[in-house]
Amino acid sequence: MSLIDPPETDREGNSRFFSLASTPQDPELMVAMRMRDTAFKRVLGRLQRGGKVLIEMLLDVPRGAFALHEDPSRPAVFIAGGIGVVPAFSMIKDAIEQKLPHRVYLFYANRRPEDAAYLEELATLARQNPSFTLVATMTEAETSARRWTGEAGRIDRSMLARHIDDPLLPIYYISGLPKMASAMKVMLGTVGVGKESIKAEEFTGFDLNKISAVRSGRRFMPVAATVLAVTALVALHAGVGALLFGKSFAGTFGLKSGWSAAI
């Protein structure tokens, strides 16, 4: 997503990569982001309905690079940290909406419950769907204003063992900052999980060099060769915002009013 002629900018630039938080069944496209105090997000936060941004689609992502596997005999285990939960949330919700037979787990790490995007929605999905297990863990629960009775500490092999009978059977999906993703790959390796059973979506975070490298090495195209109209920006708890865009069947995108109360 790129801002068009923004009134201010800074060294972090006018573009960001986002994963979709919506599913194919949703009437809108939705992206979610951590709302930091940067020029990009200040401008985004002030956009009014009808404001325009440019959204480009990455063309050369390998098919199935970060998509749910087809073999339901192998559970899907998502490991997410912080805002890295966005693609996991979308994929888990999609699997449930499609009534897929996969057994699904999400190990979700945050500092405190109030920092965890989509925590309540995920807990509701887990209560309503016995095929989905949510394992939320907090690394700084003692600093929270909320009482926390779930897991505590970082995701490690002992935590996996408490919830998964055979850790070598699942396909693992890791989403988060590169440091977190690397640590999880190493941890899974110590358990004996092969590289072919691990998929990762590494968020570049705020490293401009990595963002520039991805842009210069990949092919992009504007979605429907046009700009999208912003329909809503919602300031949510935990400093997370959500943007919704209307979706039409013609392959282009138009206005659709509405507000997200997702978190």
Buried (B, 14 or more C-beta within 10 A) or exposed (E): BBBEEBEEEEEBBBBBBBBBBBBEEBEBBBBBBBBEEBBBBBBBEEBEEEBEBBBBEEEEEEEEEBEBBEEEEBBBBBBBBBBBBBBBBBBBBBBBEEEBEBBBBBBBBBBBBBBBBBBEBBBEBBEEBEBBBBBBBBBEBEEBEEEBEBBEEBBBBEBBEEBBEEBEBBBBBBBBBBEBBBBBBEBBEEBEBEEEBBBBBBBBBEEEEBBEEEBEEEEEEEBBEEBBBBBBBBEBEBBBBBBBBBBEEEEEBEEBEEEBEBB
